Amino acid sequence: MRHDTIKTTEEVVSCSDNGQHPLVYISLKNGPNQCQYCGQRFVRETPDNKKAA
């Protein structure tokens, strides 16, 4: 299944693909990451990287 990247301000996110796989917690502390089961990508946005250049 194709997923869009989910943007969040959280350092840790959870994914279960709406109950399609076990609930997992994903750390975004070291940058973007993805779910090991469904491949959903997550990226953490901070006020610093939201600013327009």
Gaussian input, Z-matrix of N, CA and C with variables (Angstrom, degrees):
# hf/3-21g

backbone

0 1
 N
 C     1     B1
 C     2     B2     1     A1
 N     3     B3     2     A2     1     D1
 C     4     B4     3     A3     2     D2
 C     5     B5     4     A4     3     D3
 N     6     B6     5     A5     4     D4
 C     7     B7     6     A6     5     D5
 C     8     B8     7     A7     6     D6
 N     9     B9     8     A8     7     D7
 C    10    B10     9     A9     8     D8
 C    11    B11    10    A10     9     D9
 N    12    B12    11    A11    10    D10
 C    13    B13    12    A12    11    D11
 C    14    B14    13    A13    12    D12
 N    15    B15    14    A14    13    D13
 C    16    B16    15    A15    14    D14
 C    17    B17    16    A16    15    D15
 N    18    B18    17    A17    16    D16
 C    19    B19    18    A18    17    D17
 C    20    B20    19    A19    18    D18
 N    21    B21    20    A20    19    D19
 C    22    B22    21    A21    20    D20
 C    23    B23    22    A22    21    D21
 N    24    B24    23    A23    22    D22
 C    25    B25    24    A24    23    D23
 C    26    B26    25    A25    24    D24
 N    27    B27    26    A26    25    D25
 C    28    B28    27    A27    26    D26
 C    29    B29    28    A28    27    D27
 N    30    B30    29    A29    28    D28
 C    31    B31    30    A30    29    D29
 C    32    B32    31    A31    30    D30
 N    33    B33    32    A32    31    D31
 C    34    B34    33    A33    32    D32
 C    35    B35    34    A34    33    D33
 N    36    B36    35    A35    34    D34
 C    37    B37    36    A36    35    D35
 C    38    B38    37    A37    36    D36
 N    39    B39    38    A38    37    D37
 C    40    B40    39    A39    38    D38
 C    41    B41    40    A40    39    D39
 N    42    B42    41    A41    40    D40
 C    43    B43    42    A42    41    D41
 C    44    B44    43    A43    42    D42
 N    45    B45    44    A44    43    D43
 C    46    B46    45    A45    44    D44
 C    47    B47    46    A46    45    D45
 N    48    B48    47    A47    46    D46
 C    49    B49    48    A48    47    D47
 C    50    B50    49    A49    48    D48
 N    51    B51    50    A50    49    D49
 C    52    B52    51    A51    50    D50
 C    53    B53    52    A52    51    D51
 N    54    B54    53    A53    52    D52
 C    55    B55    54    A54    53    D53
 C    56    B56    55    A55    54    D54
 N    57    B57    56    A56    55    D55
 C    58    B58    57    A57    56    D56
 C    59    B59    58    A58    57    D57
 N    60    B60    59    A59    58    D58
 C    61    B61    60    A60    59    D59
 C    62    B62    61    A61    60    D60
 N    63    B63    62    A62    61    D61
 C    64    B64    63    A63    62    D62
 C    65    B65    64    A64    63    D63
 N    66    B66    65    A65    64    D64
 C    67    B67    66    A66    65    D65
 C    68    B68    67    A67    66    D66
 N    69    B69    68    A68    67    D67
 C    70    B70    69    A69    68    D68
 C    71    B71    70    A70    69    D69
 N    72    B72    71    A71    70    D70
 C    73    B73    72    A72    71    D71
 C    74    B74    73    A73    72    D72
 N    75    B75    74    A74    73    D73
 C    76    B76    75    A75    74    D74
 C    77    B77    76    A76    75    D75
 N    78    B78    77    A77    76    D76
 C    79    B79    78    A78    77    D77
 C    80    B80    79    A79    78    D78
 N    81    B81    80    A80    79    D79
 C    82    B82    81    A81    80    D80
 C    83    B83    82    A82    81    D81
 N    84    B84    83    A83    82    D82
 C    85    B85    84    A84    83    D83
 C    86    B86    85    A85    84    D84
 N    87    B87    86    A86    85    D85
 C    88    B88    87    A87    86    D86
 C    89    B89    88    A88    87    D87
 N    90    B90    89    A89    88    D88
 C    91    B91    90    A90    89    D89
 C    92    B92    91    A91    90    D90
 N    93    B93    92    A92    91    D91
 C    94    B94    93    A93    92    D92
 C    95    B95    94    A94    93    D93
 N    96    B96    95    A95    94    D94
 C    97    B97    96    A96    95    D95
 C    98    B98    97    A97    96    D96
 N    99    B99    98    A98    97    D97
 C   100   B100    99    A99    98    D98
 C   101   B101   100   A100    99    D99
 N   102   B102   101   A101   100   D100
 C   103   B103   102   A102   101   D101
 C   104   B104   103   A103   102   D102
 N   105   B105   104   A104   103   D103
 C   106   B106   105   A105   104   D104
 C   107   B107   106   A106   105   D105
 N   108   B108   107   A107   106   D106
 C   109   B109   108   A108   107   D107
 C   110   B110   109   A109   108   D108
 N   111   B111   110   A110   109   D109
 C   112   B112   111   A111   110   D110
 C   113   B113   112   A112   111   D111
 N   114   B114   113   A113   112   D112
 C   115   B115   114   A114   113   D113
 C   116   B116   115   A115   114   D114
 N   117   B117   116   A116   115   D115
 C   118   B118   117   A117   116   D116
 C   119   B119   118   A118   117   D117
 N   120   B120   119   A119   118   D118
 C   121   B121   120   A120   119   D119
 C   122   B122   121   A121   120   D120
 N   123   B123   122   A122   121   D121
 C   124   B124   123   A123   122   D122
 C   125   B125   124   A124   123   D123
 N   126   B126   125   A125   124   D124
 C   127   B127   126   A126   125   D125
 C   128   B128   127   A127   126   D126
 N   129   B129   128   A128   127   D127
 C   130   B130   129   A129   128   D128
 C   131   B131   130   A130   129   D129
 N   132   B132   131   A131   130   D130
 C   133   B133   132   A132   131   D131
 C   134   B134   133   A133   132   D132
 N   135   B135   134   A134   133   D133
 C   136   B136   135   A135   134   D134
 C   137   B137   136   A136   135   D135
 N   138   B138   137   A137   136   D136
 C   139   B139   138   A138   137   D137
 C   140   B140   139   A139   138   D138
 N   141   B141   140   A140   139   D139
 C   142   B142   141   A141   140   D140
 C   143   B143   142   A142   141   D141
 N   144   B144   143   A143   142   D142
 C   145   B145   144   A144   143   D143
 C   146   B146   145   A145   144   D144
 N   147   B147   146   A146   145   D145
 C   148   B148   147   A147   146   D146
 C   149   B149   148   A148   147   D147
 N   150   B150   149   A149   148   D148
 C   151   B151   150   A150   149   D149
 C   152   B152   151   A151   150   D150
 N   153   B153   152   A152   151   D151
 C   154   B154   153   A153   152   D152
 C   155   B155   154   A154   153   D153
 N   156   B156   155   A155   154   D154
 C   157   B157   156   A156   155   D155
 C   158   B158   157   A157   156   D156

   B1=1.4486
   B2=1.5310
   B3=1.2875
   B4=1.4585
   B5=1.5275
   B6=1.3210
   B7=1.4526
   B8=1.5180
   B9=1.3192
   B10=1.4540
   B11=1.5238
   B12=1.3178
   B13=1.4575
   B14=1.5254
   B15=1.3216
   B16=1.4575
   B17=1.5171
   B18=1.3286
   B19=1.4539
   B20=1.5196
   B21=1.3297
   B22=1.4619
   B23=1.5204
   B24=1.3156
   B25=1.4582
   B26=1.5342
   B27=1.3184
   B28=1.4677
   B29=1.5298
   B30=1.3357
   B31=1.4593
   B32=1.5289
   B33=1.3345
   B34=1.4626
   B35=1.5192
   B36=1.3344
   B37=1.4666
   B38=1.5217
   B39=1.3295
   B40=1.4595
   B41=1.5164
   B42=1.3256
   B43=1.4672
   B44=1.5237
   B45=1.3327
   B46=1.4669
   B47=1.5221
   B48=1.3362
   B49=1.4683
   B50=1.5288
   B51=1.3481
   B52=1.4696
   B53=1.5187
   B54=1.3217
   B55=1.4571
   B56=1.5182
   B57=1.3050
   B58=1.4603
   B59=1.5290
   B60=1.3157
   B61=1.4635
   B62=1.5239
   B63=1.3447
   B64=1.4671
   B65=1.5306
   B66=1.3224
   B67=1.4564
   B68=1.5185
   B69=1.3315
   B70=1.4599
   B71=1.5184
   B72=1.3185
   B73=1.4569
   B74=1.5208
   B75=1.3309
   B76=1.4585
   B77=1.5188
   B78=1.3316
   B79=1.4603
   B80=1.5170
   B81=1.3267
   B82=1.4610
   B83=1.5253
   B84=1.3287
   B85=1.4549
   B86=1.5305
   B87=1.3295
   B88=1.4625
   B89=1.5264
   B90=1.3250
   B91=1.4615
   B92=1.5188
   B93=1.3285
   B94=1.4672
   B95=1.5246
   B96=1.3309
   B97=1.4561
   B98=1.5172
   B99=1.3283
   B100=1.4630
   B101=1.5191
   B102=1.3254
   B103=1.4557
   B104=1.5268
   B105=1.3250
   B106=1.4640
   B107=1.5255
   B108=1.3345
   B109=1.4598
   B110=1.5245
   B111=1.3291
   B112=1.4667
   B113=1.5304
   B114=1.3297
   B115=1.4562
   B116=1.5247
   B117=1.3392
   B118=1.4681
   B119=1.5181
   B120=1.3453
   B121=1.4624
   B122=1.5183
   B123=1.3285
   B124=1.4556
   B125=1.5213
   B126=1.3315
   B127=1.4576
   B128=1.5192
   B129=1.3234
   B130=1.4656
   B131=1.5169
   B132=1.3183
   B133=1.4605
   B134=1.5159
   B135=1.3089
   B136=1.4523
   B137=1.5215
   B138=1.3174
   B139=1.4690
   B140=1.5409
   B141=1.3297
   B142=1.4676
   B143=1.5212
   B144=1.3434
   B145=1.4657
   B146=1.5254
   B147=1.3356
   B148=1.4686
   B149=1.5292
   B150=1.3301
   B151=1.4519
   B152=1.5255
   B153=1.3406
   B154=1.4622
   B155=1.5156
   B156=1.3025
   B157=1.4759
   B158=1.4965
   A1=109.20
   A2=117.21
   A3=122.41
   A4=109.40
   A5=115.81
   A6=121.94
   A7=109.64
   A8=116.30
   A9=121.25
   A10=107.67
   A11=116.79
   A12=121.01
   A13=109.20
   A14=116.49
   A15=121.91
   A16=108.12
   A17=115.92
   A18=122.04
   A19=108.55
   A20=116.15
   A21=121.61
   A22=109.77
   A23=115.96
   A24=120.61
   A25=110.41
   A26=117.12
   A27=122.18
   A28=110.85
   A29=115.44
   A30=120.75
   A31=111.67
   A32=116.23
   A33=122.25
   A34=107.86
   A35=116.58
   A36=121.71
   A37=108.63
   A38=116.11
   A39=120.44
   A40=109.19
   A41=114.97
   A42=120.44
   A43=108.75
   A44=115.58
   A45=121.28
   A46=110.07
   A47=116.65
   A48=122.75
   A49=109.96
   A50=114.90
   A51=122.06
   A52=112.47
   A53=116.59
   A54=121.76
   A55=114.63
   A56=118.27
   A57=121.34
   A58=113.34
   A59=117.56
   A60=121.75
   A61=108.42
   A62=118.04
   A63=120.32
   A64=111.38
   A65=115.75
   A66=121.63
   A67=109.42
   A68=116.10
   A69=121.53
   A70=108.90
   A71=115.40
   A72=122.16
   A73=107.95
   A74=115.38
   A75=121.76
   A76=109.07
   A77=116.03
   A78=120.96
   A79=110.33
   A80=115.43
   A81=121.67
   A82=110.25
   A83=116.41
   A84=122.43
   A85=111.89
   A86=117.53
   A87=121.58
   A88=113.12
   A89=116.76
   A90=120.29
   A91=111.66
   A92=116.78
   A93=121.25
   A94=111.18
   A95=115.04
   A96=120.75
   A97=107.78
   A98=116.65
   A99=119.73
   A100=110.95
   A101=114.56
   A102=121.89
   A103=110.17
   A104=115.60
   A105=120.49
   A106=113.05
   A107=117.96
   A108=121.33
   A109=113.28
   A110=116.94
   A111=119.49
   A112=113.66
   A113=117.12
   A114=119.65
   A115=114.68
   A116=117.55
   A117=119.85
   A118=108.86
   A119=116.42
   A120=121.15
   A121=110.70
   A122=115.44
   A123=123.13
   A124=108.36
   A125=115.93
   A126=121.30
   A127=108.22
   A128=115.37
   A129=120.37
   A130=109.66
   A131=115.66
   A132=121.53
   A133=108.69
   A134=116.26
   A135=122.31
   A136=107.20
   A137=117.90
   A138=119.38
   A139=112.17
   A140=117.04
   A141=121.07
   A142=112.86
   A143=117.64
   A144=118.22
   A145=113.07
   A146=118.29
   A147=121.64
   A148=111.47
   A149=117.12
   A150=120.94
   A151=110.53
   A152=114.96
   A153=119.36
   A154=109.47
   A155=116.28
   A156=120.55
   A157=111.40
   D1=135.48
   D2=-179.97
   D3=-86.25
   D4=135.25
   D5=179.72
   D6=-125.15
   D7=148.00
   D8=169.10
   D9=-82.93
   D10=156.81
   D11=176.64
   D12=-71.40
   D13=131.83
   D14=178.59
   D15=-94.57
   D16=126.10
   D17=177.96
   D18=-97.92
   D19=137.37
   D20=-177.58
   D21=-146.95
   D22=163.42
   D23=173.50
   D24=-101.68
   D25=-2.24
   D26=-177.89
   D27=-80.67
   D28=150.28
   D29=177.76
   D30=-85.32
   D31=-24.66
   D32=178.03
   D33=-130.86
   D34=131.59
   D35=178.56
   D36=-122.94
   D37=165.66
   D38=176.58
   D39=-122.08
   D40=155.31
   D41=179.29
   D42=-145.42
   D43=136.70
   D44=172.29
   D45=-138.99
   D46=5.14
   D47=-177.68
   D48=49.37
   D49=49.50
   D50=-179.24
   D51=55.96
   D52=42.09
   D53=176.89
   D54=84.47
   D55=8.52
   D56=-178.04
   D57=-82.48
   D58=-14.96
   D59=176.16
   D60=-149.67
   D61=169.51
   D62=-179.98
   D63=-58.40
   D64=148.38
   D65=177.38
   D66=-68.28
   D67=127.59
   D68=177.05
   D69=-127.18
   D70=152.22
   D71=176.24
   D72=-109.07
   D73=135.60
   D74=-173.19
   D75=-123.20
   D76=125.80
   D77=178.76
   D78=-85.77
   D79=134.42
   D80=175.80
   D81=-111.41
   D82=14.30
   D83=-176.47
   D84=-59.44
   D85=-37.79
   D86=-177.44
   D87=-100.95
   D88=15.37
   D89=178.65
   D90=120.10
   D91=-173.75
   D92=-178.51
   D93=-56.15
   D94=151.24
   D95=-179.32
   D96=-150.14
   D97=171.56
   D98=178.92
   D99=-140.76
   D100=160.03
   D101=179.71
   D102=-70.37
   D103=133.50
   D104=-179.87
   D105=-70.25
   D106=-19.76
   D107=-179.02
   D108=-92.18
   D109=-51.31
   D110=-171.92
   D111=-110.31
   D112=-10.39
   D113=177.69
   D114=83.94
   D115=4.84
   D116=178.51
   D117=-58.02
   D118=129.46
   D119=-179.80
   D120=-95.79
   D121=143.18
   D122=178.82
   D123=-130.00
   D124=142.20
   D125=175.66
   D126=-135.06
   D127=137.80
   D128=179.99
   D129=-93.22
   D130=127.22
   D131=176.34
   D132=-106.76
   D133=133.43
   D134=175.83
   D135=-114.35
   D136=164.47
   D137=177.90
   D138=-54.86
   D139=-32.28
   D140=-179.91
   D141=-65.44
   D142=-42.38
   D143=-177.17
   D144=-91.54
   D145=4.37
   D146=173.81
   D147=-92.14
   D148=-15.92
   D149=-176.73
   D150=-65.36
   D151=141.15
   D152=176.29
   D153=-73.17
   D154=141.25
   D155=-178.97
   D156=-79.47

